[in-house]
Amino acid sequence: MSDYIFPPPPPASVAIDSDTRRFPVRRIFCIALNYAAHAREMGKEPDREAPFFFTKPADAVVDSGATIPYPSLTSDLHHEIELVAALGAGGSDIPADKALACVYAYAAGIDLTRRDMQSAARKLGRPWDFSKGFDNSAPIGVLRPAATIGHPDRGRISLTVNGVLRQEGDLSDLIWKTGEIIAALSRHVALAPGDLVFTGTPAGVGPLVAGDAAVGEIEGVGEVRLRVG
């Protein structure tokens, strides 16, 4: 007899480079406004105040190359290319100089955003969870283990839509570095293997419409592709 009233869903997961096994996803954390130029294009002045985080559900992940439906309740779907850190270890109150030891692998990911919904929620002082954490909102490329590529702290990050460059920056432009992000998160919650951390997006975010093909690339890490159905 089953321990559950209905069969539990299979765990969300991400592909791993040169490995038939997959990385099981526990939670998805994202940092907001972590590139100065993007902060300015969103009407904010960048600084080093405490980082601000939001989350996506684990099953928002989508493998690279997928065609996703245009989401409901929006007419302004935006792309945000980001370096994603996949944790193989965790803990609470992790020191920043020890945090990178928790990272199992890295990938290119896209934080899809219902921008009109987010803007409306901000104006009303309401949470904007659903502008970020909707179905298929976290396309992620193949994970490349840190044991193979190291811990990237510089290198071009970019995104094109239908072959036209939209976003471009460098990982060295991150306001809060990957280790600092993980350390800050671990003061809020106990991190654990399976957690994914989106580290922020450079300037140039913009709309996607039905039929668009987006390609995000991060030097030394890989790419993520998606098409909007």
VEXMARFI-299216 format. One record per residue (C-alpha): x, y, z; residue in one letter. Coordinates in steps of 0.2 Angstrom, whole numbers, padded with zeros to 4 digits, always signed. Layout:
<recs>
XYZA
...
</recs>
This chain:
<recs>
+0000+0000+0000M
+0007+0017-0005S
+0012+0030+0008D
+0003+0044-0002Y
-0015+0047-0007I
-0009+0049-0025F
+0008+0045-0034P
+0020+0060-0030P
+0026+0069-0046P
+0044+0065-0052P
+0057+0077-0046P
+0061+0092-0056A
+0079+0090-0063S
+0092+0098-0075V
+0104+0089-0087A
+0122+0087-0083I
+0136+0088-0096D
+0143+0071-0101S
+0133+0062-0088D
+0117+0051-0090T
+0111+0056-0073R
+0102+0072-0069R
+0103+0085-0056F
+0087+0085-0044P
+0081+0102-0041V
+0075+0106-0023R
+0072+0125-0024R
+0076+0140-0035I
+0083+0156-0028F
+0086+0172-0038C
+0095+0188-0033I
+0087+0204-0040A
+0096+0219-0048L
+0114+0212-0047N
+0121+0221-0062Y
+0123+0240-0061A
+0117+0244-0079A
+0102+0233-0077H
+0098+0241-0060A
+0098+0258-0069R
+0087+0252-0083E
+0074+0246-0070M
+0075+0264-0062G
+0086+0259-0047K
+0103+0266-0042E
+0115+0251-0039P
+0123+0250-0022D
+0130+0237-0010R
+0115+0236+0002E
+0109+0219+0007A
+0104+0208-0008P
+0086+0206-0012F
+0080+0188-0016F
+0065+0180-0024F
+0060+0162-0028T
+0053+0151-0042K
+0045+0134-0039P
+0057+0119-0043A
+0046+0113-0057D
+0048+0129-0067A
+0064+0122-0074V
+0064+0119-0093V
+0078+0110-0102D
+0087+0120-0115S
+0080+0118-0133G
+0062+0117-0127A
+0047+0126-0135T
+0037+0134-0121I
+0019+0141-0122P
+0017+0160-0121Y
+0012+0162-0102P
-0005+0168-0097S
-0010+0184-0089L
+0004+0195-0098T
+0007+0204-0114S
+0025+0209-0109D
+0035+0193-0106L
+0054+0197-0103H
+0070+0188-0105H
+0084+0189-0092E
+0100+0179-0095I
+0109+0173-0079E
+0123+0162-0073L
+0115+0148-0062V
+0125+0140-0048A
+0119+0122-0044A
+0123+0117-0026L
+0129+0100-0021G
+0131+0105-0002A
+0123+0118+0009G
+0121+0124+0027G
+0117+0139+0037S
+0127+0155+0040D
+0140+0149+0027I
+0156+0161+0026P
+0158+0169+0010A
+0175+0162+0008D
+0169+0145+0010K
+0153+0146+0000A
+0160+0141-0018L
+0164+0124-0010A
+0145+0121-0010C
+0143+0123-0029V
+0143+0107-0039Y
+0140+0115-0056A
+0136+0130-0066Y
+0124+0133-0081A
+0116+0147-0092A
+0098+0150-0087G
+0085+0162-0092I
+0074+0171-0078D
+0057+0173-0088L
+0047+0188-0081T
+0029+0194-0083R
+0035+0212-0083R
+0018+0220-0084D
+0012+0210-0069M
+0028+0214-0059Q
+0026+0232-0062S
+0008+0233-0057A
+0012+0223-0041A
+0026+0235-0037R
+0015+0250-0039K
+0002+0243-0027L
+0015+0237-0014G
+0010+0219-0017R
+0022+0204-0018P
+0027+0200-0036W
+0029+0181-0034D
+0018+0176-0049F
+0027+0188-0061S
+0043+0177-0058K
+0037+0160-0052G
+0025+0154-0066F
+0025+0138-0076D
+0041+0136-0088N
+0049+0152-0081S
+0066+0145-0078A
+0074+0137-0094P
+0091+0131-0090I
+0106+0124-0100G
+0116+0109-0097V
+0126+0109-0080L
+0144+0109-0081R
+0153+0103-0065P
+0164+0116-0056A
+0177+0102-0055A
+0179+0104-0074T
+0177+0122-0077I
+0181+0130-0060G
+0171+0144-0053H
+0168+0157-0067P
+0170+0175-0061D
+0173+0184-0077R
+0168+0181-0095G
+0155+0187-0108R
+0137+0184-0104I
+0124+0188-0118S
+0107+0184-0126L
+0101+0185-0143T
+0083+0185-0149V
+0081+0179-0167N
+0099+0182-0170G
+0099+0200-0164V
+0109+0204-0148L
+0098+0210-0134R
+0109+0208-0118Q
+0128+0208-0116E
+0139+0210-0100G
+0153+0202-0091D
+0152+0191-0075L
+0165+0202-0068S
+0151+0216-0067D
+0141+0206-0054L
+0138+0218-0039I
+0137+0203-0027W
+0148+0189-0032K
+0143+0170-0032T
+0151+0166-0016G
+0143+0182-0007E
+0126+0178-0014I
+0127+0160-0007I
+0133+0166+0010A
+0119+0179+0011A
+0106+0166+0006L
+0112+0155+0019S
+0108+0168+0033R
+0090+0167+0027H
+0087+0149+0025V
+0097+0133+0027A
+0103+0129+0009L
+0104+0111+0003A
+0110+0100-0011P
+0098+0102-0026G
+0096+0121-0023D
+0099+0132-0039L
+0104+0150-0037V
+0101+0163-0051F
+0115+0176-0049T
+0107+0191-0059G
+0106+0198-0076T
+0115+0211-0086P
+0106+0226-0095A
+0096+0224-0111G
+0081+0214-0104V
+0066+0215-0116G
+0050+0207-0123P
+0048+0190-0131L
+0033+0186-0142V
+0026+0170-0150A
+0038+0163-0162G
+0054+0171-0155D
+0069+0160-0153A
+0081+0166-0139A
+0099+0160-0136V
+0109+0164-0120G
+0127+0161-0119E
+0140+0162-0105I
+0158+0161-0109E
+0166+0145-0102G
+0149+0139-0095V
+0138+0135-0110G
+0121+0141-0118E
+0103+0140-0115V
+0090+0140-0130R
+0071+0142-0130L
+0057+0145-0142R
+0041+0154-0138V
+0026+0144-0145G
</recs>
